[in-house]
């Protein structure tokens, strides 16, 4: 059981001393000094309905989840980080050395007390549900304490311009964080490289049959208590499907990862199945091997052509949620569709 976070006078006192703290050692940023450019100007923008403004780059940023942590590390900002939390899988090798320099304030979801102890001057989270009274504290509480907060635009589509795709919202995160830290060059290059990767994956769509012949796909993210969780209409995989010319079989469900029945999956009869491998998370049924076994042993699902003909792709499960790694899963999807013969 978590105890409610009490962010009050003690946090105010702790934060008052944050400016005197010394940041950790530097890291491999392509910008000479992250924050150097931002020191001369004001970075200001709206993050999930709240104004975020800086007159100088933060020195003690806390990332509340692995997604935010890896984005900051990709931008070379580990020397500006005072903490990280909620690691779900292993940190990729390319971030390992930088990650080792960042204190872990909580192995799981951080509480207000743990956040207070890190004396942050900026808090970054991938989703709004990390900012609640029984977790890190509400954004309103932190604003009152002069601690700016940032929530990924992907988790706040209702507050973002209509027509922006999930990937474009993700890229806007990079660019806004680049403004905050004076790392615009590196953030701009990251966004440009990933836009190019999305465009390359999109070339698949022109070579895939459309209309009634468009291949349908089910994304099996996890199996909990014997029940499957699949990608719904608001998930990133739904957008991935559109990019490569496929159709997410559960696009009629207005959720990210709804729980469904095996019989409903059989009813949708997808042309192929994408398995999210979450073996590093360590829960029963998380690994790709366990999910394959479930598919082949289920009395109904095992009879589907997609299962009998082994039209099954595996991707890292964490990459099916919006993150700096998601374009890699998109590339695997595009390649997998070619390997399965859906590309002319």
GUNU-121536 format. One line per 5 residues: number of its first residue (from 1); for each residue x, y, z of N, C-alpha, C. Coordinates in pm, whole numbers, plus 50000, padded with zeros to 5 digits. Layout:
N
NUM> X:Y:Z:X:Y:Z:X:Y:Z | ... .
This chain:
344
1> 50085:49881:50000:50000:50000:50000:50088:50124:50000 | 50052:50222:49920:50127:50347:49918:50062:50444:50015 | 50146:50524:50082:50094:50627:50168:50076:50754:50088 | 49970:50831:50110:49949:50954:50034:50068:51047:50046 | 50106:51108:49934:50217:51203:49934:50172:51332:50002 .
6> 50254:51383:50093:50222:51509:50159:50330:51609:50120 | 50299:51688:50017:50396:51784:49966:50363:51920:50026 | 50436:51960:50126:50403:52084:50193:50525:52165:50224 | 50528:52218:50349:50634:52310:50387:50771:52244:50377 | 50778:52116:50411:50908:52048:50407:50966:52048:50268 .
11> 50879:52026:50167:50927:52027:50029:50970:52167:49990 | 50896:52269:50035:50934:52406:50003:51073:52437:50054 | 51101:52396:50179:51232:52420:50237:51340:52346:50159 | 51310:52219:50126:51408:52138:50053:51439:52199:49918 | 51335:52246:49849:51355:52300:49716:51427:52433:49719 .
16> 51415:52503:49830:51483:52632:49840:51633:52617:49833 | 51683:52499:49871:51826:52474:49868:51872:52408:49739 | 51778:52376:49649:51815:52299:49529:51913:52373:49442 | 51900:52505:49435:51989:52582:49349:52133:52576:49392 | 52158:52539:49521:52295:52530:49571:52358:52396:49541 .
21> 52278:52301:49490:52330:52166:49465:52417:52165:49342 | 52510:52075:49339:52598:52060:49223:52549:51946:49137 | 52536:51971:49006:52488:51867:48915:52592:51758:48900 | 52546:51641:48860:52637:51528:48839:52726:51552:48720 | 52824:51465:48699:52918:51480:48590:52854:51477:48455 .
26> 52920:51532:48355:52864:51549:48221:52849:51420:48146 | 52784:51430:48029:52757:51312:47948:52776:51340:47801 | 52746:51242:47715:52778:51249:47574:52676:51327:47492 | 52658:51455:47518:52567:51536:47438:52642:51592:47318 | 52573:51605:47205:52636:51665:47088:52640:51816:47101 .
31> 52552:51878:47185:52563:52019:47214:52675:52035:47315 | 52757:52139:47298:52874:52154:47383:52838:52154:47531 | 52738:52235:47570:52693:52240:47709:52542:52244:47712 | 52476:52134:47746:52331:52139:47756:52289:52251:47850 | 52201:52338:47801:52155:52449:47882:52221:52581:47847 .
36> 52332:52577:47774:52403:52701:47744:52318:52797:47665 | 52248:52749:47564:52166:52836:47480:52045:52888:47557 | 51984:52804:47638:51863:52843:47707:51889:52946:47815 | 52014:52961:47863:52044:53052:47970:52022:53197:47929 | 52026:53225:47800:52013:53362:47752:51870:53396:47714 .
41> 51782:53300:47707:51646:53324:47665:51549:53251:47756 | 51421:53279:47738:51318:53212:47815:51254:53102:47733 | 51247:52982:47788:51176:52872:47723:51036:52868:47783 | 50934:52876:47699:50797:52878:47749:50705:52806:47652 | 50621:52717:47704:50526:52644:47621:50422:52582:47713 .
46> 50319:52522:47654:50215:52457:47732:50236:52307:47731 | 50236:52246:47848:50250:52101:47860:50124:52046:47924 | 50044:51977:47846:49921:51913:47894:49836:52010:47975 | 49815:52129:47918:49724:52226:47976:49784:52319:48079 | 49911:52304:48111:49975:52392:48208:50095:52461:48145 .
51> 50108:52590:48174:50219:52667:48119:50349:52627:48189 | 50454:52607:48111:50586:52574:48163:50682:52681:48114 | 50751:52748:48204:50841:52858:48166:50972:52848:48243 | 51082:52878:48174:51214:52877:48234:51293:52998:48188 | 51367:53059:48278:51461:53165:48241:51603:53112:48240 .
56> 51622:52992:48295:51751:52925:48289:51727:52775:48294 | 51818:52696:48243:51798:52551:48237:51793:52488:48376 | 51707:52388:48396:51704:52315:48523:51836:52243:48548 | 51868:52228:48676:51989:52155:48714:51959:52023:48784 | 51834:52010:48836:51801:51892:48915:51667:51836:48868 .
61> 51667:51780:48751:51545:51723:48694:51525:51580:48745 | 51400:51548:48777:51363:51411:48813:51270:51356:48706 | 51303:51240:48653:51219:51170:48556:51142:51062:48631 | 51010:51064:48620:50926:50975:48699:50904:50837:48638 | 50952:50815:48516:50932:50685:48452:51046:50659:48354 .
66> 51051:50536:48307:51161:50496:48218:51155:50569:48084 | 51034:50591:48034:51020:50662:47907:51085:50800:47913 | 51051:50876:48017:51108:51011:48032:51258:51004:48055 | 51302:50907:48133:51445:50890:48160:51522:50869:48031 | 51474:50778:47947:51548:50747:47825:51546:50863:47726 .
71> 51438:50940:47725:51435:51059:47639:51542:51159:47683 | 51551:51183:47813:51652:51277:47863:51793:51225:47838 | 51813:51095:47854:51944:51039:47826:51979:51048:47678 | 51882:51024:47592:51905:51036:47448:51945:51178:47412 | 51894:51276:47486:51929:51415:47462:52059:51455:47533 .
76> 52123:51359:47600:52251:51386:47664:52241:51470:47789 | 52132:51457:47864:52105:51547:47977:52124:51483:48113 | 52198:51372:48120:52215:51305:48248:52281:51395:48353 | 52361:51493:48312:52424:51582:48408:52325:51682:48466 | 52204:51685:48411:52099:51773:48462:51993:51695:48541 .
81> 52019:51568:48567:51920:51483:48631:51957:51453:48777 | 51858:51471:48865:51878:51442:49006:51809:51313:49048 | 51740:51249:48954:51674:51125:48991:51593:51063:48880 | 51570:50932:48895:51487:50856:48802:51407:50754:48884 | 51300:50703:48823:51215:50607:48895:51143:50516:48797 .
86> 51081:50412:48853:50988:50326:48778:51052:50260:48656 | 51164:50193:48678:51228:50119:48569:51151:49990:48545 | 51105:49970:48421:51025:49852:48389:51105:49742:48321 | 51204:49782:48243:51288:49684:48175:51433:49731:48184 | 51524:49650:48133:51664:49689:48136:51688:49813:48049 .
91> 51777:49897:48096:51818:50014:48019:51901:49965:47900 | 51873:50012:47778:51951:49968:47662:52100:50001:47677 | 52185:49922:47616:52330:49942:47631:52377:50083:47598 | 52314:50147:47499:52361:50280:47460:52337:50386:47567 | 52250:50356:47664:52224:50452:47772:52286:50409:47904 .
96> 52343:50291:47911:52383:50232:48039:52482:50319:48117 | 52585:50369:48050:52687:50448:48121:52627:50578:48174 | 52545:50643:48094:52482:50768:48138:52382:50742:48249 | 52306:50634:48238:52206:50601:48339:52272:50573:48473 | 52389:50514:48472:52459:50481:48597:52492:50605:48678 .
101> 52494:50722:48617:52526:50846:48688:52404:50911:48753 | 52285:50857:48725:52162:50919:48774:52111:50842:48897 | 52086:50910:49008:52033:50841:49126:51895:50783:49100 | 51870:50664:49151:51738:50603:49143:51664:50638:49273 | 51562:50723:49263:51492:50765:49384:51384:50665:49425 .
106> 51342:50581:49329:51242:50478:49359:51249:50370:49252 | 51254:50242:49291:51257:50136:49191:51126:50124:49115 | 51016:50161:49183:50884:50158:49118:50834:50302:49108 | 50704:50324:49121:50648:50458:49108:50686:50542:49230 | 50737:50662:49205:50786:50748:49313:50671:50812:49391 .
111> 50690:50824:49521:50596:50895:49607:50641:51040:49623 | 50556:51120:49686:50591:51258:49713:50712:51270:49803 | 50723:51182:49902:50838:51185:49992:50968:51158:49918 | 50965:51059:49829:51085:51027:49752:51122:51140:49657 | 51021:51201:49598:51048:51315:49510:51105:51431:49591 .
116> 51049:51457:49708:51095:51567:49793:51243:51549:49827 | 51283:51426:49858:51421:51401:49897:51521:51432:49786 | 51475:51429:49661:51564:51456:49547:51580:51605:49520 | 51504:51691:49588:51506:51837:49570:51508:51878:49423 | 51405:51842:49347:51404:51873:49203:51371:52019:49175 .
121> 51417:52066:49060:51371:52196:49009:51291:52179:48880 | 51267:52052:48840:51187:52021:48722:51150:51873:48732 | 51025:51840:48702:50980:51700:48710:50916:51662:48577 | 50961:51551:48520:50916:51507:48388:50850:51370:48402 | 50732:51353:48342:50662:51225:48345:50601:51194:48210 .
126> 50592:51065:48180:50536:51024:48052:50385:51021:48050 | 50321:51026:48170:50175:51019:48174:50121:51098:48293 | 49996:51140:48282:49935:51221:48386:49914:51143:48515 | 49899:51010:48506:49868:50934:48627:49985:50922:48723 | 50102:50970:48684:50216:50975:48775:50205:51093:48871 .
131> 50122:51193:48834:50107:51314:48913:49975:51310:48990 | 49968:51229:49092:49850:51221:49177:49893:51236:49323 | 49795:51260:49410:49827:51284:49551:49898:51167:49616 | 49866:51045:49575:49929:50929:49637:50052:50882:49562 | 50092:50960:49463:50216:50929:49392:50313:51047:49408 .
136> 50351:51113:49302:50449:51221:49314:50389:51352:49362 | 50256:51359:49368:50189:51484:49398:50126:51539:49272 | 50022:51619:49286:49955:51675:49168:50040:51785:49107 | 50014:51811:48982:50087:51919:48914:50055:52053:48978 | 49932:52069:49027:49894:52192:49094:49975:52211:49223 .
141> 49993:52105:49299:50073:52112:49421:50217:52151:49390 | 50271:52089:49286:50410:52117:49251:50426:52257:49194 | 50329:52303:49116:50333:52439:49065:50333:52540:49180 | 50252:52513:49282:50245:52603:49397:50378:52611:49469 | 50458:52507:49456:50590:52503:49518:50701:52546:49422 .
146> 50658:52605:49310:50754:52657:49209:50838:52547:49148 | 50779:52429:49135:50847:52318:49066:50771:52290:48937 | 50824:52330:48821:50755:52306:48694:50746:52157:48664 | 50640:52117:48595:50620:51978:48558:50593:51967:48409 | 50630:51851:48355:50615:51825:48212:50551:51688:48195 .
151> 50445:51681:48113:50381:51555:48080:50389:51535:47930 | 50423:51414:47887:50432:51387:47743:50303:51425:47672 | 50317:51492:47560:50201:51533:47481:50121:51414:47431 | 50186:51298:47420:50117:51179:47370:50008:51136:47468 | 50027:51164:47597:49928:51126:47696:49821:51232:47715 .
156> 49824:51336:47634:49730:51446:47651:49671:51490:47517 | 49625:51397:47431:49580:51435:47297:49463:51532:47298 | 49379:51527:47404:49263:51615:47408:49303:51761:47422 | 49426:51787:47464:49473:51924:47481:49569:51967:47371 | 49588:51885:47272:49682:51914:47165:49609:51944:47034 .
161> 49677:52010:46942:49613:52047:46815:49557:51925:46742 | 49439:51941:46687:49377:51831:46612:49462:51796:46491 | 49466:51668:46460:49538:51624:46341:49681:51584:46365 | 49736:51612:46484:49873:51571:46512:49876:51422:46546 | 49962:51348:46479:49972:51205:46504:50047:51180:46635 .
166> 50032:51060:46692:50107:51029:46814:50258:51046:46798 | 50310:51011:46682:50453:51029:46662:50490:51177:46660 | 50409:51261:46597:50438:51404:46595:50431:51462:46736 | 50338:51413:46816:50330:51458:46955:50456:51417:47031 | 50504:51297:47004:50627:51249:47066:50745:51336:47026 .
171> 50753:51370:46898:50863:51454:46851:50855:51595:46911 | 50732:51643:46936:50719:51774:46999:50774:51770:47142 | 50764:51654:47208:50826:51640:47341:50976:51665:47332 | 51040:51600:47235:51185:51618:47220:51218:51766:47202 | 51144:51831:47114:51175:51970:47080:51150:52064:47198 .
176> 51043:52041:47274:51017:52126:47390:51120:52104:47500 | 51159:51979:47524:51263:51953:47622:51396:52011:47577 | 51420:52009:47447:51541:52071:47394:51545:52220:47425 | 51430:52287:47415:51423:52430:47447:51454:52455:47595 | 51399:52370:47680:51418:52387:47824:51566:52382:47862 .
181> 51639:52288:47803:51777:52263:47843:51880:52325:47749 | 51836:52397:47648:51933:52451:47553:51995:52343:47468 | 51925:52232:47450:51974:52121:47369:51896:52112:47239 | 51865:52230:47180:51780:52232:47061:51841:52157:46943 | 51972:52166:46929:52037:52100:46815:52020:51949:46822 .
186> 52048:51894:46939:52037:51750:46953:51890:51704:46945 | 51800:51781:47006:51658:51747:47001:51605:51755:46858 | 51648:51857:46786:51604:51872:46647:51653:51758:46560 | 51778:51715:46582:51831:51602:46505:51758:51473:46538 | 51728:51452:46666:51655:51332:46707:51517:51329:46641 .
191> 51447:51441:46645:51314:51447:46584:51323:51425:46433 | 51423:51486:46369:51438:51471:46224:51471:51327:46186 | 51560:51264:46261:51597:51125:46233:51477:51032:46249 | 51397:51056:46354:51283:50968:46376:51170:50997:46277 | 51154:51121:46233:51057:51150:46126:51096:51075:45999 .
196> 51225:51071:45972:51273:50998:45854:51245:50848:45868 | 51260:50794:45989:51232:50653:46011:51084:50622:45993 | 50998:50714:46038:50854:50697:46018:50820:50701:45870 | 50881:50795:45798:50855:50806:45655:50901:50681:45581 | 51015:50626:45620:51065:50504:45556:50970:50388:45579 .
201> 50923:50373:45703:50827:50267:45733:50699:50287:45654 | 50663:50413:45633:50541:50445:45559:50546:50407:45413 | 50665:50386:45359:50676:50343:45220:50614:50206:45199 | 50604:50130:45308:50541:49998:45300:50395:50008:45260 | 50326:50111:45308:50182:50122:45286:50145:50125:45139 .
206> 50229:50189:45057:50199:50199:44915:50209:50064:44844 | 50271:49967:44910:50293:49837:44847:50207:49727:44908 | 50113:49768:44995:50025:49672:45064:49884:49684:45007 | 49815:49573:44981:49677:49579:44933:49590:49660:45028 | 49497:49738:44973:49410:49821:45055:49265:49775:45042 .
211> 49175:49852:45102:49035:49815:45098:49010:49689:45178 | 48926:49602:45123:48891:49478:45191:49010:49383:45203 | 49112:49403:45119:49229:49315:45122:49338:49362:45219 | 49314:49475:45284:49415:49526:45376:49434:49428:45491 | 49557:49389:45523:49579:49291:45632:49542:49349:45768 .
216> 49480:49265:45850:49444:49306:45986:49540:49244:46085 | 49560:49314:46197:49658:49271:46295:49603:49288:46436 | 49637:49194:46522:49611:49205:46665:49745:49217:46736 | 49754:49315:46824:49875:49334:46905:49848:49276:47044 | 49916:49167:47076:49900:49104:47207:50008:49160:47300 .
221> 49966:49252:47387:50061:49322:47473:50094:49240:47597 | 49990:49193:47665:50014:49114:47785:49900:49016:47809 | 49928:48919:47893:49827:48821:47936:49829:48823:48088 | 49717:48866:48149:49710:48878:48294:49590:48799:48345 | 49617:48710:48440:49512:48621:48491:49441:48547:48378 .
226> 49520:48511:48277:49466:48434:48166:49395:48514:48059 | 49380:48647:48080:49306:48730:47984:49402:48815:47901 | 49375:48828:47771:49463:48906:47683:49432:49055:47687 | 49539:49133:47677:49529:49279:47663:49586:49314:47526 | 49507:49386:47447:49543:49412:47309:49541:49563:47282 .
231> 49595:49603:47167:49598:49744:47130:49462:49791:47083 | 49413:49899:47143:49288:49961:47099:49314:50080:47008 | 49209:50155:46980:49218:50264:46882:49312:50376:46924 | 49320:50405:47054:49400:50519:47098:49546:50484:47127 | 49584:50359:47105:49722:50317:47131:49814:50358:47017 .
236> 49943:50360:47046:50041:50388:46941:50041:50281:46831 | 50025:50151:46863:50021:50050:46757:49909:50074:46654 | 49800:50136:46695:49696:50168:46597:49751:50262:46491 | 49829:50362:46535:49892:50454:46441:50001:50383:46359 | 50076:50294:46423:50177:50217:46351:50112:50138:46237 .
241> 49997:50077:46266:49926:50000:46164:49891:50088:46044 | 49838:50206:46073:49801:50298:45965:49921:50334:45880 | 50035:50359:45947:50155:50401:45874:50200:50294:45775 | 50196:50167:45816:50247:50060:45729:50139:49998:45640 | 50016:50048:45650:49911:50001:45559:49830:49884:45610 .
246> 49841:49853:45738:49760:49746:45798:49643:49808:45876 | 49557:49724:45930:49445:49771:46011:49448:49701:46147 | 49448:49781:46252:49439:49726:46387:49300:49666:46406 | 49293:49539:46441:49165:49469:46449:49074:49522:46559 | 49131:49593:46656:49049:49646:46766:49042:49798:46763 .
251> 49039:49855:46646:49027:49999:46633:48890:50051:46674 | 48796:49963:46694:48664:50008:46738:48654:50023:46889 | 48762:49992:46959:48764:50005:47105:48844:50129:47143 | 48779:50224:47208:48838:50354:47235:48921:50352:47363 | 49023:50268:47363:49116:50256:47476:49255:50227:47420 .
256> 49357:50245:47505:49493:50210:47465:49512:50059:47464 | 49492:49996:47582:49519:49853:47597:49401:49786:47668 | 49290:49765:47599:49174:49703:47662:49193:49554:47689 | 49130:49507:47795:49120:49363:47818:49007:49310:47730 | 49033:49202:47657:48931:49141:47572:48929:48991:47602 .
261> 48846:48919:47531:48843:48773:47549:48914:48707:47432 | 48959:48584:47455:49021:48508:47346:48920:48481:47235 | 48796:48464:47274:48691:48439:47173:48671:48561:47085 | 48687:48680:47142:48673:48802:47061:48788:48816:46963 | 48907:48777:47005:49021:48778:46912:48995:48681:46797 .
266> 48944:48563:46831:48914:48464:46727:48808:48518:46632 | 48711:48588:46685:48605:48646:46602:48662:48747:46503 | 48762:48825:46547:48824:48924:46457:48912:48856:46352 | 48960:48736:46382:49037:48654:46289:49144:48735:46215 | 49245:48787:46287:49347:48873:46224:49433:48797:46124 .
271> 49484:48869:46026:49575:48807:45930:49710:48775:45994 | 49752:48860:46088:49876:48830:46160:49867:48889:46301 | 49958:48845:46386:49957:48884:46526:50095:48938:46562 | 50098:49048:46637:50222:49104:46689:50224:49081:46840 | 50328:49015:46887:50347:48987:47029:50444:49089:47088 .
276> 50404:49150:47199:50495:49237:47273:50572:49155:47375 | 50703:49147:47359:50786:49070:47452:50819:49156:47574 | 50761:49120:47688:50785:49192:47813:50859:49103:47913 | 50942:49014:47862:51006:48914:47949:51091:48979:48058 | 51147:49097:48033:51230:49162:48135:51147:49214:48252 .
281> 51015:49233:48228:50928:49277:48337:50910:49167:48440 | 50912:49041:48392:50918:48928:48483:50787:48876:48538 | 50674:48922:48489:50546:48870:48539:50508:48744:48462 | 50429:48656:48523:50384:48536:48450:50310:48575:48323 | 50347:48509:48213:50281:48536:48085:50337:48652:48007 .
286> 50444:48717:48057:50498:48836:47992:50587:48806:47872 | 50657:48694:47874:50756:48668:47769:50689:48631:47637 | 50761:48654:47529:50710:48618:47397:50688:48467:47388 | 50778:48390:47449:50764:48244:47444:50636:48199:47513 | 50604:48258:47628:50481:48223:47699:50357:48260:47618 .
291> 50363:48374:47553:50248:48418:47473:50229:48328:47351 | 50339:48289:47291:50328:48195:47178:50266:48063:47224 | 50310:48017:47340:50256:47892:47392:50106:47904:47419 | 50066:48016:47470:49923:48040:47496:49844:48036:47366 | 49896:48099:47262:49827:48102:47133:49814:47962:47073 .
296> 49921:47885:47081:49920:47753:47016:49845:47647:47097 | 49829:47673:47227:49761:47575:47312:49614:47607:47336 | 49573:47728:47304:49433:47764:47328:49342:47688:47231 | 49235:47629:47279:49151:47545:47192:49086:47620:47075 | 49065:47751:47090:49004:47829:46982:49109:47904:46902 .
301> 49196:47977:46971:49296:48061:46904:49391:47977:46820 | 49422:47858:46866:49516:47773:46793:49467:47735:46653 | 49338:47750:46629:49281:47715:46499:49284:47831:46399 | 49323:47950:46444:49330:48064:46353:49443:48043:46253 | 49420:48087:46128:49524:48074:46026:49651:48146:46067 .
306> 49638:48263:46133:49756:48339:46173:49845:48259:46267 | 49784:48177:46351:49860:48094:46445:49909:47967:46377 | 49823:47902:46303:49862:47777:46236:49972:47800:46134 | 49969:47917:46066:50069:47948:45964:50186:48028:46020 | 50190:48044:46153:50298:48116:46222:50316:48257:46168 .
311> 50207:48324:46143:50214:48465:46102:50213:48551:46228 | 50323:48540:46299:50339:48605:46428:50472:48681:46429 | 50465:48807:46467:50585:48890:46480:50610:48919:46627 | 50736:48933:46663:50772:48969:46800:50844:49103:46801 | 50804:49190:46893:50872:49318:46910:50888:49341:47060 .
316> 50985:49423:47102:50995:49455:47245:50868:49525:47292 | 50810:49473:47399:50682:49526:47445:50687:49672:47483 | 50798:49715:47545:50808:49854:47589:50803:49950:47471 | 50840:49903:47354:50843:49989:47236:50704:50010:47176 | 50604:49938:47227:50467:49958:47179:50399:50073:47253 .
321> 50460:50119:47360:50416:50241:47427:50502:50356:47376 | 50446:50476:47366:50522:50589:47308:50651:50616:47384 | 50763:50613:47314:50892:50641:47375:50994:50668:47264 | 51114:50701:47307:51221:50726:47212:51256:50600:47133 | 51212:50482:47183:51241:50355:47116:51133:50312:47016 .
326> 51020:50380:47012:50905:50330:46937:50927:50319:46787 | 51012:50405:46730:51035:50395:46585:51105:50265:46551 | 51177:50208:46648:51241:50078:46623:51136:49971:46603 | 51032:49970:46690:50924:49873:46674:50850:49895:46543 | 50834:50020:46504:50769:50051:46376:50848:49991:46260 .
331> 50979:50002:46265:51063:49943:46162:51052:49792:46159 | 51045:49730:46278:51028:49584:46284:50895:49543:46224 | 50792:49623:46247:50660:49594:46191:50662:49600:46039 | 50724:49705:45985:50732:49719:45840:50810:49604:45778 | 50922:49567:45839:51002:49456:45788:50925:49325:45800 .
336> 50857:49307:45914:50783:49184:45935:50672:49164:45832 | 50607:49273:45794:50502:49262:45693:50559:49218:45558 | 50679:49262:45530:50746:49217:45408:50777:49067:45418 | 50833:49028:45533:50870:48888:45552:50747:48796:45545 | 50631:48847:45588:50509:48767:45585:50439:48769:45449 .
341> 50493:48847:45356:50439:48846:45220:50326:48944:45194 | 50306:49042:45281:50198:49138:45260:50238:49254:45171 | 50365:49268:45143:50415:49378:45062:50438:49330:44920 | 50378:49399:44826:50392:49357:44686:50534:49376:44637 .
